[in-house]
Amino acid sequence: MPDLSRGLTNLQSDRPTSLVLLPTRNSLSPRFHFVSKYPSSDFKPRLERGLGNRPTDASRQSSARSFRFLELELCQSIGDGIELCGISWIRYAVFSSIKLAGPSLTVGKGRNSKGRSTISYGFSLLKGAADHPIEDYHVAKFIHTRDQELGLFAIFDGHLGDSVPAYLQEHLFTNILEEVMSTALCSIVKNLLIYKWKNVVYVRSQKEFWNDPDTAIRSAYEKTDNEILSHSSDLGRGGSTAVTAILVNGTKLWVANVGDSRAVLARRGEVIQMSTDHDPNSERESIETRGGFVSNMPGDVARVNGQLAVSRAFGDKSLKTQLRSDPDIRVEDANSETELLILASDGLWKVMSNQEAVDLARKVKNPLAAARRLTLEAFKRESKDDISCIVVRFKA
């Protein structure tokens, strides 16, 4: 095994890199291929100083273009899934993702940089059995805006293509933050406190920046769905569920969702489902009022107009008159008794209860390892769907 720490340290940069694992024919020992998103001329000296230069072969050249590949032996493979041993060495590099094939797995991690407590996260996405690209997308990051630290986490589970979840990944949080700014500005204008003292006029706002998250989230969900519908000629006829979590300064957690992607919070030993599964049977009245119907044909799953197995979703223009895209929203305080938050697509929840997921994640201190274990456990339980999972761990 090469000296990973030395090589990966040399590759640190604010530009993302990724790691791709491809299976070797008739072998249980696939190889890593290290791919850097550097132009060839920029990356070559770094690679030679670190782990050595291995140019791509002709078969990979067309897809690799100017990228450089580096082969590393896989640490260990177990059963039908793949397990990375000693995964802590990933901290030496800046990764946008790590992709594994057989099953195809994407993982990553991060942490906050402000506040009294450490909040870290890890994510893992695993491609399902269907013969098309993965349709699960995610967001997991901390950002800073106007002296606020916001943790942004989301799972988007697409159907009939990946265009809509990809659009949500790019635009939904942007729209939420724009709505936050808009509602905050309107509130400041409406709630100015004007007073006079010693012939000087003072103007002071009675509201804080993070003024009305509920309204901002609802408005952004509606705005984003309208954008998707207006671009349906480009984005296609598909749609997506969504579960989003916004952690404000590590103390307040806002969760919203449409569809059956789910968020679960563990606190003081209890398990709290923060989202609502929007099942056609549970919202039959709303669907029928809108002129639709719920049928278990084909198959044995309730579907809107016999087509879609969720009653709320982004996109799905052909069903939009029967579907809703307004989110259910729940807010909770995050404090010293808050343990962890799990967001996942239904590929995990179809084969695992909330309690089972929390119990498994509690056993693993590293949130990246916990997220990876959850996805591989769902895979082991024969979930055929794409499986995506984010684990956020809180530490006092």
GUFIRO-423155 format. One record per residue (C-alpha): residue in one letter; x, y, z. Coordinates in steps of 0.001 Angstrom, whole numbers, padded with zeros to 6 digits, always signed. Each point is the difference from the previous one (the first is absolute). Layout:
N
AXYZ
...
This chain:
396
M+000000+000000+000000
P+001480+003424-000914
D+000624+002682+002597
L-003510+001484-000084
S+000553+002671+002622
R+002979+001561-001823
G-001576-000086-003425
L-003436+001197+000994
T+001402+002780+002137
N+001796+001318-003054
L-003312+000045-001851
Q-001802+002279+002442
S-001705+002864-001768
D-003224+001988+000012
R-000824-001718-003287
P-001902-003285+000443
T+001336-003397-000861
S-001672-003372-000117
L+000858-003657+000253
V-001451-002626-002312
L+000007-003735+000636
L-000463-002316-002953
P-000372-003778+000335
T+002643-002234-001501
R-001356-002726-002267
N-000344-003356+001812
S+001529+001437+003140
L-001155+000813+003502
S+002739+002619+000299
P-000993+003089-002037
R+002421+002894-000309
F-000360+003651+000888
H+000524+002508-002760
F+000909+003413+001384
V-001437+002695-002270
S+000837+003637+000503
K-002038+002814-001521
Y+003220+001842-000782
P+001097+000705-003556
S+002725-002465-000887
S+002755+002601+000050
D-000942+001197+003488
F-000519-003412+001548
K+003002-001901-001366
P+002737+001401+002277
R-002174-000436+003064
L-000697-003588-000899
E+003659-000785-000649
R+001012+001488+003362
G-002681-001964+001764
L-001024-003400-001280
G+001574-000195-003439
N-001394+000528-003480
R-002020-002719-001761
P-001493+001260-003285
T-003380-001271-001115
D-000166-002767-002562
A-001608+000493-003388
S-003333-001473+001027
R-000387+002606+002728
Q+001521+002917-001845
S-003229+001172-001647
S-001852+000313+003288
A+002986+001069+002068
R+001064+002749-002426
S+002730+001955+001824
F-000469-001774+003323
R+002711-002159+001526
F-000722-003369+001585
L+001832-001710+002804
E-000662-003606+000972
L-000133-000949+003656
E-000807-003396+001412
L-003338-000384+001768
C+000455-000644+003707
Q-002703-002620+000397
S-003202-001273-001602
I-002736-001665+002013
G-002926-002036-001281
D-001943+001753-002728
G+001011+003422+001310
I+003289+001823+000139
E+001537+001272+003200
L+002845+002488+000269
C+002339-000811+002862
G+001987+002729+001712
I-002180+002565-001738
S+001347+002768+002247
W+002739+000718-002543
I-002623+001824-002073
R+000514+003017+002282
Y+003286+000716-001780
A-001739+001086-003203
V-002881+002205-001080
F-002590-002349-001471
S-003255+000856-001690
S-000869-003689+000050
I+001306-003534-000144
K-001696-002318-002449
L+000066-003744+000361
A-001338-002544-002474
G-001391-003413+000952
P-002210+001403+001543
S+000555+003552-001255
L+000540+002093+003126
T+000642+003728+000487
V+001108+001261+003428
G+001285+003194+001577
K+000203+001915+003257
G+000411+003403+001634
R-000527+001986+003198
N-000927+003423+001314
S+002581+002663+000760
K-001837+002179+002513
G-001849-000506+003262
R+000767-001573+003341
S-000633-003556-001164
T+001288-002096-002861
I-002587-001022-002564
S+001242-002417-002656
Y-001692-001766-002853
G+000553-002809-002441
F-001964-001089-003046
S-000246-003140-002071
L-001879-000624-003247
L-000339-003435-001543
K-001336-000692-003471
G-002911-002421-000170
A-000629-002939-002294
A-001805+001949-002739
D+001756+000268-003359
H+000356+003784-000002
P+002199+002588+001746
I-000609+000639+003677
E-002968+002338+000560
D+000769+000911+003629
Y+001751+003334+000569
H+001062+001675+003226
V+001264+003190+001637
A+002184-000049+003130
K+002001+003087+000971
F+000412+002880+002429
I-000092+003574-001261
H+000376+003422+001603
T-002226+002931-000833
R-000561+003254+001919
D+001723-001366+003111
Q-002191-003100-000058
E+001326-003543-000383
L-002482-002145-001869
G+000234-003751-000390
L-001742-000960-003240
F-000944-003652-000474
A-002339-001590-002527
I-000925-003195-001794
F-001728+000168-003393
D-001407-003285-001346
G-000823+000329-003676
H-002224-002084-002238
L-000214-000242-003797
G+003453+001500-000306
D+002520+001983+002025
S-000608+003484-001440
V-002407+001182+002700
P+002038-001162+003036
A+003086+001517-001605
Y-001877+003287-000389
L-001085-000131+003640
Q+003567-000644+001112
E+001091+003129-001827
H-002878+002377+000737
L-002248-000878+002949
F+002225+001245+002838
T+000954+003039-002074
N-003680+000857-000340
I-000614-000591+003718
L+002821+002376+000966
E-001213+002590-002512
E-003462-000220+001557
V+001536+000337+003458
M+001713+003202-001075
S-003181+001277-001628
T-002275-000690+002962
A+002600+001349+002412
L+000320+003245-001988
C-003781+000420-000192
S-000261-000620+003716
I+002713+002547+000752
V-001801+002635-002080
K-003324-000765+001713
N+001456-000197+003485
L+002338+002940+000233
L+000089+001587+003402
I+000533+003740-000472
Y+000656+002196+003013
K+001509+003395+000741
W+002437+000851+002780
K+001855+003305+000377
N-001208+001138-003441
V+001515-003084-001672
V-002265-002448-001852
Y+000913-003670+000512
V-001255-002895-002115
R+000260-003543+001359
S-001401-003294-001283
Q-002096-002056+002406
K+000604-003218-001960
E+003023-002240-000487
F+001439-001185-003312
W-001450-003525+000284
N-003489+001370+000376
D-002577-002378-001460
P+001477-003316-001166
D-003404-001687-000350
T-001253+002545-002536
A+003340+000074-001810
I+000119-003798-000356
R-003595-000245-001250
S+000490+002824-002491
A+003254-001517-001267
Y-001541-003445-000474
E-002837+001540-002034
K+002362+002191-002006
T+002334-002910-000773
D-002851-002253-001112
N-001295+002728-002305
E+003486+000371-001472
I+000192-003754-000623
L-003406-000062-001675
S+000871+002992-002185
H+003169-001803-001155
S-001662-003375-000523
S+000978-000016-003662
D+003647-000113+001141
L-000356-001922+003266
G-002372-002651-001328
R-003176-001504+001409
G+001510-001378+003206
G-000077+001261+003549
S+001582-000358+003415
T-000674-000225+003696
A+001948+002225+002383
V+000890+000138+003656
T+001984+003062+001099
A+001512+000878+003360
I+001370+003405+000973
L+002001+000222+003213
V+000264+003616+001181
N+003111+000747+002070
G-000037-003561+001284
T-003017+000700+002222
K-003183+000009-002102
L-000975-002694-002519
W-002560+000554-002754
V-001066-003076-002012
A-002325+000072-003019
N-001004-002707-002447
V-002171-001048-002903
G-000336-003691-000849
D+001418-002946+001911
S+003623+000949+000605
R+000266+000198+003781
A+001837+001768+002825
V+000380-001551+003464
L+001421+001677+003098
A+001457-001826+003017
R-000101+001843+003319
R+000104-001136+003632
G-000382-003567-001116
E-003208+000680-001923
V-000495-000148-003778
I-001940+002860-001614
Q-001187-000135-003613
M+000446+003565-001207
S-001674-000468-003392
T-003314-001333-001294
D-000246-002854-002489
H-002379+001236-002701
D-001728-003202-000991
P-002901-000008-002519
N-002247-001912+002405
S+000539+002530+002798
E-000832+002891-002351
R-002669-001717-002073
E-002606+002687+000716
S+002273+002768-001286
I+000828-001974-003147
E-003641-000798-000756
T-001049+003604+000660
R+002497+001006-002677
G-001540-002412-002496
G+002415-002889+000434
F-000291-003488+001418
V+002066-002446+002037
S+000526-003509-001301
N+002063-002994+001087
M+000235-001131-003595
P+002456-000739-001410
G+001713-001817+002861
D-000959+000220+003650
V+001129+003573+000755
A-002478+002884+000165
R+000658+002425-002865
V-001440+003325-001156
N-001941-000742-003196
G+001662-003421+000064
Q+003382+001635-000725
L+001801+001704+002892
A+000515-001519+003459
V+000156+003371+001819
S-002677+002666+000352
R+002366+002996+000061
A+002989+000634-002237
F+001873+002577-002007
G-000555-000142-003746
D-002200-002731-001528
K-001748+002488-002256
S-002463-002549-001384
L-001260-000718+003549
K+000378+003452+001502
T-003730+000726+000218
Q-000318-003003+002325
L+003294+000421+001874
R+001065+002480+002639
S+003483+001441+000475
D-000523+001964+003218
P+002197-001359+002802
D-000738-001129+003508
I+002356+001852+002342
R+001172-000766+003510
V+002400+001913+002247
E+001933-001276+003016
D+002695+001391+002259
A+003438-001581-000243
N+001645-000144+003421
S+002358-002073+002106
E-002475-002891-000024
T-000213-000136-003801
E+001934-003011-001298
L-000386-000322-003744
L-002137+000736-003035
I-000533-002475-002851
L-001326+000986-003424
A-000591-002783-002516
S-001943-000953-003095
D-002656-002701+000034
G+002565-002486-001271
L+001117-000187+003628
W-003355+000439+001763
K-001660-002781-002009
V+002178-002554+001773
M+000840+001692+003303
S-002044+001602+002778
N+000867+003348+001578
Q+001112-001758+003174
E+002187-002484-001869
A+001725+002799-001903
V+000668+002019+003151
D+001225-003035+001926
L+002456-000858-002762
A+001248+003596-000392
R+000462+000415+003759
K+002534-002816+000005
V+002305+001859-002415
K+001570+003262+001174
N+001244+001000-003452
P-003060+001338-001895
L+001498-000900-003384
A+000500-003593+001126
A-003523-000008+001470
A-001564+001237-003240
R+001973-002554-001985
R-001020-002797+002339
L-003671+000972-000282
T+000041-000053-003799
L+001864-003302-000137
E-002367-001510+002561
A-002989+001027-002119
F+001758-001503-003017
K+000617-003201+001957
R-003720-000090+000824
E-000635-000081-003755
S-001253+003524-000538
K-000103+000342-003789
D-000419+003767-000092
D+002694+002679+000102
I+001008+000468+003647
S+001207+003354+001279
C+000723+000998+003573
I+001418+002937+001976
V+000938-000343+003669
V+000565+003179+002042
R+001584-000586+003401
F-000230+002559+002802
K+002642+000206+002735
A-000263+002179+003110
